[in-house]
């Protein structure tokens, strides 16, 4: 398993954890477990969805994507997707590129808001990485745009990409065409070239994925408490996590359109 350097949090915001990956990879299951675990340690956890809490004009964007689908393709959809990120027409890609910049600006405002600053840990269901994966390619223009967008994006303390077989993920959640899911997965893996701190968690049993996520969290920093495995140390950010009075922090370093 690759070793990743833990990034230092800003003292002005809580510990930030993001989950990305193709639809059906198991993000919701892992987020719910991690949130419950951290709350049991007395931490104030905020759960955010990038599409619901950050994306600018999300309803309009979903509607535009749907109207851009041809009638045959729309009729073939077995489930109504939240948005139509798989529609890759040139004018939609151009519009998305501008909207993603607005998303980043809104993300900064959200992280600076009082309710979020009063949280100990913020967990994102999807992040700007998922937005980039929707339009990414190995072309010079796409890579240059991704670098510009990433430079403006707040860097999470832990950023996970849950990998999964597109075929298996499609069987669990058939919202998007299988061909798009294969392409989307490739883009997530390619993003590691631009975002070295992205931690790709290979497809495995739910409990094994959970264990690997916990191992990354344990390596980030330590707080007195009890881990899910019964250990005597729970990992959180000693610089930014404001624990309840029962916990004492050790001073250690630590989609879509």
N, C-alpha and C positions, 0 to 999 in steps of 0.2 A: 504494500500500500504506500502510495507516495506521501512524503512529508511536506506539509504546507506551513509556511510561516504565518503565525497568528498576527493579525493586524491590530494595531493599537487604536482604541476608541477615542473619540473626542470626549473630553470631560463635560461637554455641553449637551450631549445626547445619550440616551440609554444604549445598552448593548443591542446591536442590530444583527438579526439572523434572517437570511433569506432562503427560500426554497424555490427552485426553478425546475423545468423539465417538461417533457411532452405530456399531453393530457392522458390520464390513466396510469401515470407512473407511481402513484401512491403518495403524493404530496400531502393531501388532506389528512390521511391516516397518521403520517409522521408528525405533522404540525399539531394535531389534536393531542397526541401523546406527549410531545415535548412541552406544550403549553400546560397541560395538566401536571406534569412532573415539576416544572419550575414553580407553578403556583403552590404546590405542596411544600416547596422550600421556603414559602413566605415571600416570594417575589411578585411584584406587580407586573403582569404580562399584558401587553396589548397585541391583539391579532389584527392584521391589516391585509386586505386584498388589494393588489396593485390596480386591478381593473376597477374595483368598486370605490376605492378610497383615494386613488391617485390619478387615474386616467382622466384627461380633460374631455368633456363632452362625450362620455362613453356611450350613452344611448344613441346619440346622433351617429357616432362612428359605427356602431353595430348596424344601424339601419342602412347606412350608405353601403356597407359591405354586403348586406343581404340583397339590396336592390341591384348590386353589380353582378350577382350570380345569374347565370342563364337559367331559364325556367326548368330545364331538364335536370340540371345539377341540384337546384333547390329542392325539387321533388324527390331526389334520391336520398336527401339527408334523413337518416333514421331518427336523429334527435335534433332539436333546434339549438344550434350553438349559441353561446353567449355573445360571440362576435364572429366575424368571418375573416379571420386572419389568413386563411388559406387562399383567399382570392388575391391573385398576384398581378393585377393590371397595373400598367405603368403609372397612371394618374393616382391610383390608390397608394402605391409605394411612395410617390412624391408627397402626397398628403400626410401619410404616416410619418415620414421623416420629419416634417415640421411639427406635427403633433407630439412626437416623442420628446422634442425639445421642451415643449410646454409641460409635458408630464414631469420632466426632471425639475423644472422650476417649481411646479406644484409639490413635488416630493420634498424639496428643501423647506417649503413653507410648512408642510405637514410635520416634518421632523422637528421644526422649531416651535410648534404649537405647544401650549401649556399641558394639555392632557398627555401628549406623547413624552414631553420632557419629564413629566412626573412618573412615567413608567420606569421600571427597572430593565425590562427586556421587551423589545419589539420584534415580532415575528411576521415576516411578509410571505404571503402566499403569492408567489411570482414577484418579479422585480424588473428593472429595466433590461436585464439580460434576456428575459423572455421576449420583450418587445424587439430587441435587436435580432434575436434568432428568427423572428417572423420574416425579416427582410434581408437577412445577411447572405452574403455570397463571398467568394474569394476574389471578386473583382476589386480593382484598386479603389474605385469610388465607394463601394460598400464598406471596405475596410477603413478607409479614411473617415467616412461618416461615423462608423462605430467608435473609432478612437476619439473623435470630437465629443460624441455623446457620453462616452465613458469618463472622459476627463471632467465633465461637469457633474457626474453622478456621485452622490455620497457613497463611500466604500463601506460595505457591510463588514462587521467583525468576523462573521462566518457566512459564507455563501455556498449553498449546496445545490448541485444539480443531480436530481434523482434520475438515473438512467434506466431505461426499460426497453424491451423488445417492442417495436412499433406494432407488430402483429398482436402480441399479448395485450398491449395497452389499448389497441383498437377494440379488441374483444370485450374489454371491461368498460370502455367509454367511447362508443362509435360516433362521436360528434363530428369529426373531421375526416376527410378522405384519407385512406391508408397511405397513398402516395405522398400526401403532405406530411403525414406523421414521420415517414422515413426521412424526408428532407429536413424537417424540423429537428429531428434527433441529430442528424449530421451537423446542422448548424450549431447546436448546443455544444457538441464535442469540438468543433472548430473554434468556438469562442475561447476555449482555454488558451489558445495561442495569444489572444489579446488580453485576456483576464486570467493571469496565472494563479490568482488566489481562489478561483472557482474550484470547488472540491466535488468531483464527479463520484457519486456513490453508485457502484455497479448494481445491476439488477440482482436481487436475492430475496430470500424469505423476509417477510415483514419484520420479524424479530432480529434478523441479521442486519438489515438496513438500520434499524433502530440502534442496535449495538454500535455500529460504525459511527453513526451520528453522535452518540453519547461519547465515544472515544475522542472525537474531535473536540467536543465541548469540554471534556475533562482536561485536555491538553491546553486549553485556552487560558484558564486561570482558576484559582481555588477559593472556595468558601466553605466554612464549616457547615456540615449538614449530613444528609444521608442520600446517596445516589440510588437509582432504581435497582442496581445490582446489590444493594446493601453495603456499599463501601462507605467510608466515613468522610468523604470529601465530595462536594458538589462544585462544579466549575462554573464560574460566572466572571464578570468583569469587575475586578477590584477597584478600578479607577472610576467606573461610571455607574455601577449597580448600587442603588441605595436600598440596602436591606431593611427589613422590618427589625424592630428592636431586639428580637430574639436571635438574630444572626449577626455575627461580627465579621467584617471583611478583613482579610489579611492584606497587608500592603505588599502585593507582588505584582510584577508586570503581567502583565498578562501575556388576454392578450387580448396592449393589443388593439388593434382595429379590426 
